[in-house]
Amino acid sequence: MKRPYKRSAFYQSKSLEKRIKTETPDTGVVPVNKDSCPADLLKYQFSELPISTNTIKALTENEWHTMTPIQRGSIPHILAGRDVLGTALTGSGKSLSFLVPMLENLYRQKWSSIDGLGALIIVPARELGIQLFETLNKVGKYHNLSAGLIIGGKDIKYEQISIATINILIATPGRLLQHLQETPDFNLDNLKMLIIDEADRILEMGFEECLNSILEYLPLNRQTVLFSATLSKSLRELSRLSLTEYEYINVLPNKDEMAVKKKLSQYYIEVDLQNKFNLLFSFLKTHLHQKTIVFLSSCKQVRFVYESFKVLHPGIQIMEIHGKQKQSKRTAIYYAFMEKTEAVLFCTDIAARGLDFPSVHWVVQVDCPEDAESYVHRIGRTARYKSGGNGVIFLLPSELKFLELLGKKNIQVKKLTPNPSKTYNITGSLQGIVAEYHDIKHLAERAFVSYVRSIFLMPNKEIFDIQALPLKEFAESFGMVSVPEVNIVKAEPHTMTKLEKLKQKIKAKKLAKEGLKPSTDPEEDLFKVKSEPVLIPEEFLPQVDKSETNIKKSINIPFSEGKEDISQRLIYKAKNSQYQSLLDEKNRKKAKKIKAKEAEKEQYKRMTYLEESDEN
């Protein structure tokens, strides 16, 4: 009796290869519309593509039928194995643009678990990685491939156990580089495809050196795909280093200008700085049955607004998400907000890129963003593809020039005037909360300082004028009775990039740990040393007259407070630390000897007592 015929899991691979050869557009052709591509090569439905029934079945189950412009333009080229650089607005379906051809390319190569890692996807943020992993599980449901997610926040040893058996890996740059350097079984020799999602944001966050280090571990004969919402100079440089003869798929409207979708209604409200919290609370009270995302400029502001509004009970569930939270908590909040139909999420720009929250009615920007691109990325959390939405930004009188920047990007924003009968004044309530809750008072002080510093570091001084801020009234709006002291590092913020500002912040933290503090005098060095009395032996001191040096006396190291090389100060500090270590070791040895002598005496007494007992 003949055995029943069992069809191979990759039975479509050969026929798909033939279709791709005949249906793929020529290089340089962007199959988005009839003007850019011949009609016979233009496809609008996923089912028209040369892809396997496994993928089509999964797409149909999730009701993904019609392709977006970025998907129509990029998928055919990626299926053909070409390098691609794609740019499109947020919410335009970039994820499926690379996930679908990635699965198909591995399918046609008959990839299995024994072949190791075949595709690597790098994302800038943990939440984006989680969201992308969920989409991959949906579209790759019927493919026999293993997928993994490494984004930090967990024990690296747990990830090292299973990382060697993964076929598709989604990772953040820092965690990926850590595995490449520390995990011995992590081998990328068989890698066929590298995908970098939100590449411009990865570069903005300061991961350029990290990415260059990762590229050194990857094989040269690979396919590389980059997707981004903007096309910056740094992105062009990255594409030059990682892509070879690539196809540029640009579906940004108006020749790279950041235009916003027609279904998105945009407004601005002119408000005085001290009335921002009053206006925000009033807005939430009048939109209780809607889903809202509120953007603030710093983690500290998010913490203060969340904790204080929680006490004020606006009548709707409120949540917070920012970079200072643990990964497990951020993930839980992310999923919880996705499922809500009526809720408010206070957040920083961590949620402004890539994350897809369904059915968001309003995006409220309490603090003005740095530039028009940041504005678009924030407001892109609503009015996702084929959906409507609303956005409102609070602008100070000194920030109204920001509207001119939006106008240059073809973004029209209408003025909105609040109804005086529906506004609330919560300043008195905040004063009571700050007086009663010490933790919230501490948050208020830190939030105030972080906002003032953020304005000082903004590069566009015509819009962000720190001298125009009514700081006393602003402090009162936090519920404080006095203005907190703000120590601002004297630098040249108008010439600093986002990466330079990040480096300056990291440097300030490191120097603070070493006993250094920022200078407030622009004529002095950037950092000064706190003068502290220390005990140092003469062999660790600079060459001075020995008659004037006595180890038992307290000596102040004569540091100049002017423009001096900071390395010499740290050398003195290191020598003092070395001496203290030697002194501690000497004391430990001395204590050990004393303890041994005491034990010896005790043993002698015990032996004497036993001898006397025997004699008796």
N, C-alpha and C positions, 0 to 999 in steps of 0.2 A: 504494500500500500504506500503510495507516495505521500510524503509529508506536505502539509499545506504551505503554500508559498508565503514567505514573510518578507514584506517590502522593506528595503533599507530606509533608515531614518533620513538619509541624505539623497533620496531618489530624485529629487528635483534639481540637484546641483548642476548637472550638465546642461539641462534645458535652460536654466536661468543664465548660465554663462553665455549661451548662444544669444539669448534675448538681449542681454546687456551689450554685447558687441554690436548688435544691429540698432538698438534703440537709444544708445547713449549719445547725447549731443556732442558736437566737436568742442575742442578746447576753446575757451573764450566766449562760448555761447551760454547765455543765462536763460534757461527755460521758465521764465516767470509769466510772460504774456506774449501776445501775438506779435508785438513790435520787436521783441528781443529774440524770438525763436520761431522756426518753421512750425506750422500748425500740426504736422504729423508727429513732431517730437514733444508737443506740449501735452502734459497730463495734469488733470485736476483731482482725480480720485486715487487713493492709495491702492485700490484694487487694480488700477491700470499699470502699476509699476511692476518690473520684473523681480518680484519678491515671493518668498515661499508661502504656502498656505498656512503654515504655523503662525507667521507674523500677521497675515491678513485676518485670520480667525481672531487673534487677540485684539487687533485694532477694531474689528467689527463689534466685539463684545463690549468694548469701552466707548463705542459710538464715535470713533475717530474715522471719518469717511473722507471728507474733503480736505485737501492739503492747503496750507497757508502759502503765501508767496515765497517765504524763506525755505519752506519745505520743498516746493516745486523747483526752486532754483538750485538747491544744494544736494538733495538726495541722489539724483541721477549721476552727478559727478563723483560723489563719495562711493556709490555702488561700483563705479568703474575703477576704484582704487586710486583716485587722484587726491592730492592735497588740496584742502579748501580753507579759505578764510572768509567767514560769513559775518555780516553785520546786519542787525535788524533791531527794531524797537522791542522793548520789554513786553512780554505777554504775546509774542507773535508765533510761538511754537518752535523755538530753537531746539528744545530738548529732543523732540521726535525727529528733528532734522538730522541728528547724528545717531540716535539710538537705533532707529530702524535700519539704516545701512550698516551700522556696526554689527548688529545681529546677523544680517544677511551675509556680510563678508565672511564672518566666522562659520556660518552654516555652509557656504559654498566650498570652504576649505576643509569641511568635515571635522571641525574642531571638537575635541572631547576633553574630559577631565584629565587625561594623561598628558595632554599637550601643554599644560601649564597656563600661564597668563597670556591671553591673546589680545586684550584691549584694556587700556588704562585711561580713566577719565579723571582729570584734575579740576577741582572746584574751589572757589575762594572761601566759602563759609560752610560750617557744619550743617546748618539748617538746609542750605541748598543741596548738600550732599544727600541728606535724608530724603528730601523731596524727589531728587533725581533717582534715588534707589527705589522708591515706591513706583515711579513711572516705569523704570526698567523691569520691575517684577510684573507689571501689568502687560507690557508689550512683549516681554520675553517669556510669557507664561508657558508656552508650548515648545520652547527650545530646551534641549537637554544641556544647559550650561549653568555653571555655578557662578554666583556673583557675591562680592564682598564690599563692605563699607568700612573704611578706616579714617576716622575724623578726629581722633584724640578724645580726651575725656574719659578714657577707659585704660585699664592696665595693658601696657604694650605686650606683656608676656601672653595674655589671652589671645591677642591678635596674631602673634607669631606662630601659634600652634596651627592655625588654619589658613594662613595667608599663602602657603606654598601650593594649595590645592585649588585656588580660585582661578576662574577663566576670565572674568570681567571684574575689574577693581575700580571703585570710586573712592577718591582720597583727596584730602586737603594737602597743600604743598609741604607744610612743616612735618606732619605725621608721616607722609610718604618718604621724605628725605631721611627721617629718623630710622625707618625700616630698612631703607637702602644701605644705611651705614651700620646698623646694629643687628639685623636679622640675617643669619648666615644662609638659610635655605631660600631666601627671596631672590629668584632668578628672573631677569627680564630678557634673556637671550632670544626667546621665541616671540617676543612682543611684535604684533602685526599692526597695531593701531594705537595712536596717541590722540586723545581728545582733550582740549583745554576749553572749558566752558567759562563764560564771563571773564575772558582773558584780560580785558582792560581793568577790571576791578582787582584781579590778582596783582597786577603791576602797581595799581594805586595803593594797595595795602603794603607795599614794600617787599614783595616776594620775588623780585626780579633775580637777585643773586641765588635764591633758593631754586627757582626754576632752571637757571643755567646749570646749577649743580646736578639737578635731576636729569637734565638732557644728556649729561656726560655718561650716565649709567645706561642709556637706552641705545638699542642697535640703530645703525644708520639706515638700513633698508626697511623702513617702516612707513606707514601712511599717517600723516598728521593733519588734524582738523582743528581749527581755532574758531570759536564763536564769541561775538562781543556785541554790546549795544552801542559802542562808539568806536571810532578809528583814530587812535592817538599816535603820536610819534613813537612812544615807547612800544606800542603794539606793532607798529611797522618794523621796528628793530627786532622784536621777538619773532615776527613772521620771517624776517630775513635769516635768522639763526636756525629756525626749526622747520621751515617749509621749503620745498623744492618744486619749482614750476607749478605754483598753485593756482587754483581758480578763485577769483575774487567775486563772491556773491553778495552784492550790496542791494538791499531792499529798503534802505533808509530813504525817506522822502526828501525832496528838494536838495539833492546833492549833499548828503551828510548832515543837513541841518536837522536839529531835533524838533520835529513837529509832533503834536499830540493828537490823539485820535478824536474824530468828530463826536463820538458818543460820550465824551468826557466833558462835563461842564466845569469850568474853572472860575474861581472867584478870589478876590482878595479883600481883606478888611483892614482899614487903617486904625491902629490902636496905639495908645501910649504904653510905654514899657510897664508901668506900674499896674495897668489894667489887663495884662495878658491872662493871668490866672482867673480873673473875674469873667472874662470873655470865654475862656475855655470851659469853665464850669457851666456857664449859661448855655453854651452850644450843646454840651452833653445833656443837659436837662431838657432841651427842646428836641433832642434826637434819641429818645430812650428806646425806640423800637427799630433801631438800625445798627448796622455793623460798621465800626469806625476804627481807623488806625490814626494815632496821634504821634507825630514826630517831634522830638526835642533834641537839642544839640549835644547833650552829654549824658552819660550813665547816671551821674549824680542828680541831674534834673529829673530824669525818669524816676529815680528812687524817691525823691522828695514828693513829686506830684502824685505818684501812686500811693504812697503811705498817707499823705495828707488827705487826698480825695477819698481814700478808704474810710477815714474817720468821718468825713463830711457826708457820705452816703448819697451819691448823685442819683441813685435809683436804677442803675444798670450795672451789670457785672463788669469789673475792670481787671485788666491783666497788665503785666509788664514783661518786657524781654530786652535784654541788653548784654553786652559782652562780659560783664563782671559775674554773671550767673554761671553755675555749674552746668555742664553740658546736659546732664540728665533732666535738670529743671527746665532749661530752655526748650528741650525736645518736648517735654510734657505740655508746656504752655503753648508751643507751636501747634500741636495736635488738638489741644482743647479749643483754641481760638478758631481753628479750621472748622470744627463741628458746630460752633455757635452761629446763630442767626441774629442775635442781639447781644453785642458786647463791645467793649472798648479796649484796645491794645495800645499802651504807651510804649514807645520804643525809640531807639537811636537808629542811625543809618544802617545798622546791622541787618535790618529787615527791608532795606530799600532796594536791594538788587536780587533778582532771580526768584525770590520766594513767591509762591502763588497761593494767595488766600482767596478762596471762592466767595463770591457775593459780597464784596466790600462796598458799602454805599458811599462812605466819605473817607477822604484822606485829609487830615488837618495838620498843617505845618505850622506849629507854634513859633518856631525859630526859623528865620530866613536861612536857606541853604547858601553854600559858598558860591555856586554858579548855576547857570541854566541847566547843565547836564545833571547835576545833583537834584535839581527840582523835578526834572522829568523822571529820573529813577525813582524818586519818592512817590510821585503821583501815579506812577505806573502800577502801584499795588491795587488800584481800582480800575474799572473799565478795561478788564482783561479782554482777550480776543473775543469779539462779537458780544461783549457785555457793556452796559452803561455804568456810569459812576459820576461822582462829584468830588471836587477838590477845592480846598480853601487854604489860603496862606495868610498869616497875621504879619503885617508889615508896620514897622515904626515909621513915623514921619520922615526920619532920616534915611529909611531904607526904600522909599518909593522909587528911587532910581533903578532898583532891581527890575521893575517892570519894563524899563528900556532894554535890558539884557534879554528878557523874554520876548520882547517885540522883534529883536534882531533874529531870533530863532523861529519866528512866525508863530509864536504862542500868544494868543489873545486871552487876557484875563479880565473879567468884568468885576466892577466894584460892588461890594455887598455891604449894606448898612444894617446893623443889628436893630431889632425892635426894642426901644428903651423899656417898654412895659414887661418884657420877658428877660431882662438882664438881672443878674444876681451880683451882690457885692459880698465876697467871702473874706475880705481882708480882716475884718474883726474876728471871724471864726478861726482864721489861720493864726491870729495872734494868741487866741486862747489855746489852740492845739499846740503851738510851739512852747507856750508857757507850761503846759501840762505834761507834754511828752518830751523828755530830754533827747531821745534818739531822733525825733523828727526835727528838733531844734538844731542838732548837729548836722542832719541832712540839709536843712535850709542853708546853713552857713556854707557848706561845701558846694551846694548847687549854685548859690550866688557867685562864689569865687570862680567856679568852672565856666559859668556863662560869661563873666567879664573877661576871663582869659581867652575864651573862644572868639569873642569879638575883637580883642587885641591882635590875635594871630590871623585874622582874616586878611587876605592879600589886597582886596579891593577897598581902599580907605575912603573912597568917595561914597560908598554905600554903608560900610561898617565903620562908623565914627565913634570911637570910645569916649571922646570928649562931649558928645551930644547926649550921652546917657544920663538920666536923672537917677544916680545911684542911691541916693538917700530914700527917695520914694520907692525905688525898686526893692530895696531891702525891707521896707515896711510892707510891701505886697507879699513877702515871704512870711510875714508875721513877726519879724525881728524889730527890736527897738533901737538897734544901732547898726551901723554899716560895718561888716566884717573887713578885716585888713586883707588886701590883695597884693601879693608879691609877684609882680610880673617880670619875667626874664627880659632884660633889655637885649633885643636882637634886631634883626631887620626882617620883620615878618612879611613886608610887601615883596620881598625877593625870594621868599621860601616856598618850596613846593610842598605838597602834602607829605611826601616821603621825608623831606628835610625836617618838617615839623614833628613827624613821628620819631625820627632819630634824636631830635633835640629833647623830646619828652623822655625817651629811654635813657639818654645820657644824664639828664637831670636826676632821674630816679637812682641811677647807679652812684652818682656822686653824693646824693643825699645819704645813702647807706654808708658811705665812707667818711661821714662827718662833715660834708660840704654843704653849702647852701647857695641858692641863686643870689646874685648881686642885684641891688636895686639902684645902683649908681651907674649911669651909662658911661662915665669916664673910667670906671674901674674894670678889672677883669670880670669875665662872665661869672666866675665862681670864686668864693672866698672861704678860708678855713676858719672854723670856730676855734678861738684860742682857749686851749685847755691845758692845765698843769699836768705834766707827766714825769715819772721817775725813769731816768735813762742813765745807764753806766757810761763811762767816758769812751769805751771802745765803740759805742754805737752813735756817738755824737760827731758832728763835723769837727775838723781840726781846729781846736782852740787852745788857749793857754790852760794846761792841766792844773795849775795852781788855783784857777777860778772854778774848777769843776769838782763837785762833791756828790757822790752817788746818793747820799742820804738826804740831800736837800731836794725840794721841789723846784724843777727848772722849767721855765716857759721857753719853748722853742721859738726863736725870733723870726717868725714868718713875716714877710712883707705883705701888706694888703693891696699892693699895686699890681701892675701887669707882670706877674712872675710866672715861670713855668710850673705848672701844677704837678708835674711828675716828681719834682724834687720834694715836694711836701708829702706826697704819697710814699716816697722812699723812706723818709723819716718815720712816718706812721708804721710802715712795714717793719722797720728795724725795732721800733718800740714793741711791736707785737711779738717779734722774734725773741726779744729779751724777756718779755713777760712769759712766753712759753717755756724758756729755759728756767726761769725762776720757779714756775709752777712745777716743773719736772723735778727740780732740786728739792722743793718742799715735799713732794710726794715720796721721794726716796728717803728723805729724813724721817717722815712719818712712818714709813715702812720699817726702818731700822729700829725706831723707838718701840713699835708694836712687836717686833721680833724679840727685842731685849725683855720686854714685859712678859712675853710668852715663855721665854727661857727662864726667867725668875719664877714664874708660876710653876713651871715644870720642876724646877729645883726644889721649891717648897713641897711639892707633892711627893717627890722622891724621899726627901728628908722625913716627912711624916710617915711614909711607909716603913723606912728603916727603923724609926723609933717604935713603931707598932710591933715589928718583928722582935726587937730586943725585949719588949715587955712580955 
